[in-house]
Amino acid sequence: MREQTRWLPRHPKSPRNARQELREFLLPHPAAEPLLPTGELLLSELVTNAVQHARAPRDRLIFVRLQLPSPTTLRIEVHDADSEKPSLRTASTTSETGRGLLLVRELASEWGCCPRRGGIGKFVWFHLSTGSEAAAA
């Protein structure tokens, strides 16, 4: 299994940095290239949620884990220091925010939220696979 990790600050530029990290991670794996557009979108949404909504001190970092358990399956985890599980919201048709978890639910082949070891914080994870409709979106 291929894996890459990165710590990111809780800063508005972190979603962009996470997307760049994912591109660099998938670049050597041509079979995983179809996962990149959806992976970037969902990773960006989860990092944005951690930056904007995590109830934790500003100096706490966000941990991102990228994994390729197989050549055609991508697993992404976004860890933050807030133990509260995220919840799906219903965004109005005119709202520019509030759809991140909905996108994860609709586009990922699997997803979930788990407490972190040690009891501080949580991580939200998702899987994408080139064999699923989600990867083609």
C-alpha atoms as an extended CHARMM CRD file, in Angstrom:
* protein
*
       137  EXT
         1         1  MET       CA              0.0000000000        0.0000000000        0.0000000000  PROA      1               0.0000000000
         2         2  ARG       CA              1.2930000000        3.4340000000       -0.9520000000  PROA      2               0.0000000000
         3         3  GLU       CA              0.8490000000        6.1730000000        1.6470000000  PROA      3               0.0000000000
         4         4  GLN       CA              1.7320000000        9.8210000000        2.0460000000  PROA      4               0.0000000000
         5         5  THR       CA              0.9200000000       12.1400000000        4.9310000000  PROA      5               0.0000000000
         6         6  ARG       CA              1.0960000000       15.8570000000        5.5330000000  PROA      6               0.0000000000
         7         7  TRP       CA              0.4050000000       18.2810000000        8.3560000000  PROA      7               0.0000000000
         8         8  LEU       CA             -1.3440000000       21.4910000000        7.3180000000  PROA      8               0.0000000000
         9         9  PRO       CA             -2.0760000000       24.6670000000        9.2720000000  PROA      9               0.0000000000
        10        10  ARG       CA             -5.6540000000       25.7820000000        9.8170000000  PROA      10              0.0000000000
        11        11  HSD       CA             -5.3450000000       28.3890000000        7.1030000000  PROA      11              0.0000000000
        12        12  PRO       CA             -7.4510000000       29.2980000000        4.0340000000  PROA      12              0.0000000000
        13        13  LYS       CA             -4.6040000000       28.1690000000        1.7260000000  PROA      13              0.0000000000
        14        14  SER       CA             -4.5480000000       24.6410000000        3.1640000000  PROA      14              0.0000000000
        15        15  PRO       CA             -7.1930000000       23.1810000000        0.8060000000  PROA      15              0.0000000000
        16        16  ARG       CA             -5.0760000000       24.2720000000       -2.1510000000  PROA      16              0.0000000000
        17        17  ASN       CA             -1.9490000000       22.7770000000       -0.5650000000  PROA      17              0.0000000000
        18        18  ALA       CA             -3.8100000000       19.5110000000        0.0790000000  PROA      18              0.0000000000
        19        19  ARG       CA             -4.9060000000       19.3260000000       -3.5750000000  PROA      19              0.0000000000
        20        20  GLN       CA             -1.2940000000       19.8470000000       -4.6900000000  PROA      20              0.0000000000
        21        21  GLU       CA             -0.1700000000       17.0860000000       -2.3310000000  PROA      21              0.0000000000
        22        22  LEU       CA             -2.7560000000       14.7260000000       -3.8540000000  PROA      22              0.0000000000
        23        23  ARG       CA             -1.6360000000       15.5530000000       -7.4180000000  PROA      23              0.0000000000
        24        24  GLU       CA              1.9860000000       14.8210000000       -6.4790000000  PROA      24              0.0000000000
        25        25  PHE       CA              0.9320000000       11.6020000000       -4.7220000000  PROA      25              0.0000000000
        26        26  LEU       CA             -1.0580000000       10.2760000000       -7.7140000000  PROA      26              0.0000000000
        27        27  LEU       CA              1.3470000000       11.4390000000      -10.4520000000  PROA      27              0.0000000000
        28        28  PRO       CA              3.5190000000        8.2680000000      -10.3420000000  PROA      28              0.0000000000
        29        29  HSD       CA              0.3980000000        6.0600000000      -10.5250000000  PROA      29              0.0000000000
        30        30  PRO       CA             -1.2050000000        6.3820000000      -13.9890000000  PROA      30              0.0000000000
        31        31  ALA       CA             -3.9520000000        3.8640000000      -13.1720000000  PROA      31              0.0000000000
        32        32  ALA       CA             -5.1320000000        6.1920000000      -10.3930000000  PROA      32              0.0000000000
        33        33  GLU       CA             -5.2560000000        9.3100000000      -12.5880000000  PROA      33              0.0000000000
        34        34  PRO       CA             -9.0540000000        9.0830000000      -13.1280000000  PROA      34              0.0000000000
        35        35  LEU       CA             -9.4560000000        9.4810000000       -9.3390000000  PROA      35              0.0000000000
        36        36  LEU       CA             -7.7660000000       12.8880000000       -9.2960000000  PROA      36              0.0000000000
        37        37  PRO       CA            -10.6270000000       15.3040000000      -10.1410000000  PROA      37              0.0000000000
        38        38  THR       CA            -13.0930000000       13.8410000000       -7.6500000000  PROA      38              0.0000000000
        39        39  GLY       CA            -10.3450000000       13.2200000000       -5.1000000000  PROA      39              0.0000000000
        40        40  GLU       CA             -9.2420000000       16.8600000000       -5.2910000000  PROA      40              0.0000000000
        41        41  LEU       CA            -12.8040000000       18.1120000000       -4.8800000000  PROA      41              0.0000000000
        42        42  LEU       CA            -13.6090000000       15.9330000000       -1.8630000000  PROA      42              0.0000000000
        43        43  LEU       CA            -10.2300000000       16.4470000000       -0.1860000000  PROA      43              0.0000000000
        44        44  SER       CA            -10.6340000000       20.1820000000       -0.6080000000  PROA      44              0.0000000000
        45        45  GLU       CA            -14.1080000000       20.0740000000        0.9520000000  PROA      45              0.0000000000
        46        46  LEU       CA            -12.9150000000       18.1130000000        3.9990000000  PROA      46              0.0000000000
        47        47  VAL       CA             -9.8650000000       20.3100000000        4.5810000000  PROA      47              0.0000000000
        48        48  THR       CA            -12.0500000000       23.4060000000        4.2060000000  PROA      48              0.0000000000
        49        49  ASN       CA            -14.4270000000       21.9930000000        6.8360000000  PROA      49              0.0000000000
        50        50  ALA       CA            -11.5020000000       21.3760000000        9.1980000000  PROA      50              0.0000000000
        51        51  VAL       CA            -10.2020000000       24.9330000000        8.6400000000  PROA      51              0.0000000000
        52        52  GLN       CA            -13.5580000000       26.6570000000        9.0110000000  PROA      52              0.0000000000
        53        53  HSD       CA            -15.5560000000       24.5420000000       11.4380000000  PROA      53              0.0000000000
        54        54  ALA       CA            -13.2430000000       22.5990000000       13.7670000000  PROA      54              0.0000000000
        55        55  ARG       CA            -13.6970000000       23.8060000000       17.3360000000  PROA      55              0.0000000000
        56        56  ALA       CA            -10.0660000000       23.5960000000       18.3160000000  PROA      56              0.0000000000
        57        57  PRO       CA             -7.3070000000       26.0830000000       19.0810000000  PROA      57              0.0000000000
        58        58  ARG       CA             -6.0720000000       27.8600000000       15.9430000000  PROA      58              0.0000000000
        59        59  ASP       CA             -2.5820000000       26.4410000000       16.3960000000  PROA      59              0.0000000000
        60        60  ARG       CA             -3.8060000000       22.8220000000       16.0660000000  PROA      60              0.0000000000
        61        61  LEU       CA             -2.8060000000       21.3470000000       12.7370000000  PROA      61              0.0000000000
        62        62  ILE       CA             -4.8060000000       19.3120000000       10.2400000000  PROA      62              0.0000000000
        63        63  PHE       CA             -3.3800000000       15.9110000000        9.3330000000  PROA      63              0.0000000000
        64        64  VAL       CA             -4.0160000000       14.4880000000        5.8590000000  PROA      64              0.0000000000
        65        65  ARG       CA             -3.3610000000       10.8440000000        4.9560000000  PROA      65              0.0000000000
        66        66  LEU       CA             -3.4150000000        9.7330000000        1.3150000000  PROA      66              0.0000000000
        67        67  GLN       CA             -3.3920000000        6.0020000000        0.5770000000  PROA      67              0.0000000000
        68        68  LEU       CA             -3.5560000000        3.7660000000       -2.4780000000  PROA      68              0.0000000000
        69        69  PRO       CA             -4.6180000000        0.3830000000       -1.0810000000  PROA      69              0.0000000000
        70        70  SER       CA             -4.7350000000       -0.8290000000       -4.6900000000  PROA      70              0.0000000000
        71        71  PRO       CA             -3.7680000000        0.7970000000       -8.0070000000  PROA      71              0.0000000000
        72        72  THR       CA             -7.3830000000        1.8370000000       -8.6250000000  PROA      72              0.0000000000
        73        73  THR       CA             -8.5890000000        2.7100000000       -5.1030000000  PROA      73              0.0000000000
        74        74  LEU       CA             -7.8310000000        5.9120000000       -3.2180000000  PROA      74              0.0000000000
        75        75  ARG       CA             -8.4080000000        6.4250000000        0.5050000000  PROA      75              0.0000000000
        76        76  ILE       CA             -8.1660000000        9.9030000000        1.9980000000  PROA      76              0.0000000000
        77        77  GLU       CA             -8.3660000000       10.8570000000        5.6720000000  PROA      77              0.0000000000
        78        78  VAL       CA             -8.5600000000       14.3670000000        7.1020000000  PROA      78              0.0000000000
        79        79  HSD       CA             -7.8590000000       14.5900000000       10.8450000000  PROA      79              0.0000000000
        80        80  ASP       CA             -8.6040000000       17.5430000000       13.1030000000  PROA      80              0.0000000000
        81        81  ALA       CA             -8.6230000000       18.1810000000       16.8560000000  PROA      81              0.0000000000
        82        82  ASP       CA            -12.4050000000       18.6490000000       17.1600000000  PROA      82              0.0000000000
        83        83  SER       CA            -14.1460000000       15.5290000000       18.4780000000  PROA      83              0.0000000000
        84        84  GLU       CA            -17.5980000000       16.5650000000       17.2180000000  PROA      84              0.0000000000
        85        85  LYS       CA            -18.7120000000       14.5380000000       14.2090000000  PROA      85              0.0000000000
        86        86  PRO       CA            -19.6590000000       16.5610000000       11.1490000000  PROA      86              0.0000000000
        87        87  SER       CA            -23.2760000000       16.5220000000       10.0710000000  PROA      87              0.0000000000
        88        88  LEU       CA            -24.9430000000       16.7760000000        6.6990000000  PROA      88              0.0000000000
        89        89  ARG       CA            -26.7750000000       20.0500000000        6.2350000000  PROA      89              0.0000000000
        90        90  THR       CA            -29.3860000000       21.1510000000        3.8030000000  PROA      90              0.0000000000
        91        91  ALA       CA            -28.0880000000       24.2020000000        1.9790000000  PROA      91              0.0000000000
        92        92  SER       CA            -30.4340000000       26.6150000000        0.2710000000  PROA      92              0.0000000000
        93        93  THR       CA            -30.2670000000       26.8460000000       -3.5010000000  PROA      93              0.0000000000
        94        94  THR       CA            -28.6620000000       30.2840000000       -3.2140000000  PROA      94              0.0000000000
        95        95  SER       CA            -26.1150000000       29.3650000000       -0.5370000000  PROA      95              0.0000000000
        96        96  GLU       CA            -22.4690000000       29.1750000000       -1.6260000000  PROA      96              0.0000000000
        97        97  THR       CA            -21.5070000000       26.8790000000        1.2610000000  PROA      97              0.0000000000
        98        98  GLY       CA            -22.8340000000       23.8700000000        3.1450000000  PROA      98              0.0000000000
        99        99  ARG       CA            -22.5700000000       21.1110000000        0.5440000000  PROA      99              0.0000000000
       100       100  GLY       CA            -19.1750000000       19.5590000000        1.3680000000  PROA      100             0.0000000000
       101       101  LEU       CA            -20.3840000000       16.4350000000        3.1530000000  PROA      101             0.0000000000
       102       102  LEU       CA            -23.2160000000       16.0340000000        0.6630000000  PROA      102             0.0000000000
       103       103  LEU       CA            -20.6130000000       15.9030000000       -2.1090000000  PROA      103             0.0000000000
       104       104  VAL       CA            -18.5970000000       13.3540000000       -0.1430000000  PROA      104             0.0000000000
       105       105  ARG       CA            -21.6910000000       11.2250000000        0.4320000000  PROA      105             0.0000000000
       106       106  GLU       CA            -22.7320000000       11.3570000000       -3.2180000000  PROA      106             0.0000000000
       107       107  LEU       CA            -19.3530000000       10.9830000000       -4.9410000000  PROA      107             0.0000000000
       108       108  ALA       CA            -17.3350000000        8.6620000000       -2.6950000000  PROA      108             0.0000000000
       109       109  SER       CA            -17.8140000000        4.9090000000       -2.8750000000  PROA      109             0.0000000000
       110       110  GLU       CA            -17.6000000000        4.8360000000        0.9550000000  PROA      110             0.0000000000
       111       111  TRP       CA            -17.0620000000        7.4150000000        3.6720000000  PROA      111             0.0000000000
       112       112  GLY       CA            -17.2610000000        7.8430000000        7.4140000000  PROA      112             0.0000000000
       113       113  CYS       CA            -16.0540000000        9.6020000000       10.5310000000  PROA      113             0.0000000000
       114       114  CYS       CA            -14.0730000000        8.0190000000       13.3820000000  PROA      114             0.0000000000
       115       115  PRO       CA            -12.5510000000        9.2130000000       16.6540000000  PROA      115             0.0000000000
       116       116  ARG       CA             -8.7830000000        9.5880000000       16.6520000000  PROA      116             0.0000000000
       117       117  ARG       CA             -6.5550000000        7.4490000000       18.8210000000  PROA      117             0.0000000000
       118       118  GLY       CA             -5.9660000000        9.0870000000       22.1610000000  PROA      118             0.0000000000
       119       119  GLY       CA             -9.4660000000       10.5410000000       22.2430000000  PROA      119             0.0000000000
       120       120  ILE       CA             -8.6410000000       13.9970000000       20.8590000000  PROA      120             0.0000000000
       121       121  GLY       CA            -10.3600000000       14.8300000000       17.6230000000  PROA      121             0.0000000000
       122       122  LYS       CA            -11.7020000000       12.8300000000       14.7350000000  PROA      122             0.0000000000
       123       123  PHE       CA            -10.9590000000       11.9570000000       11.1520000000  PROA      123             0.0000000000
       124       124  VAL       CA            -13.2720000000       11.9340000000        8.1780000000  PROA      124             0.0000000000
       125       125  TRP       CA            -12.3480000000        9.4580000000        5.4710000000  PROA      125             0.0000000000
       126       126  PHE       CA            -13.5480000000        8.4080000000        2.0470000000  PROA      126             0.0000000000
       127       127  HSD       CA            -12.7390000000        5.8930000000       -0.6680000000  PROA      127             0.0000000000
       128       128  LEU       CA            -12.8280000000        6.4020000000       -4.3990000000  PROA      128             0.0000000000
       129       129  SER       CA            -12.4070000000        3.6190000000       -6.9150000000  PROA      129             0.0000000000
       130       130  THR       CA            -12.0430000000        3.7240000000      -10.6920000000  PROA      130             0.0000000000
       131       131  GLY       CA            -14.5110000000        0.8390000000      -10.7880000000  PROA      131             0.0000000000
       132       132  SER       CA            -17.2960000000        2.9880000000       -9.2950000000  PROA      132             0.0000000000
       133       133  GLU       CA            -19.5660000000        5.6140000000      -10.7890000000  PROA      133             0.0000000000
       134       134  ALA       CA            -18.1820000000        8.0400000000       -8.1890000000  PROA      134             0.0000000000
       135       135  ALA       CA            -14.7200000000        7.9670000000       -9.7520000000  PROA      135             0.0000000000
       136       136  ALA       CA            -16.1290000000        8.8510000000      -13.1620000000  PROA      136             0.0000000000
       137       137  ALA       CA            -17.9730000000       11.9270000000      -11.8670000000  PROA      137             0.0000000000
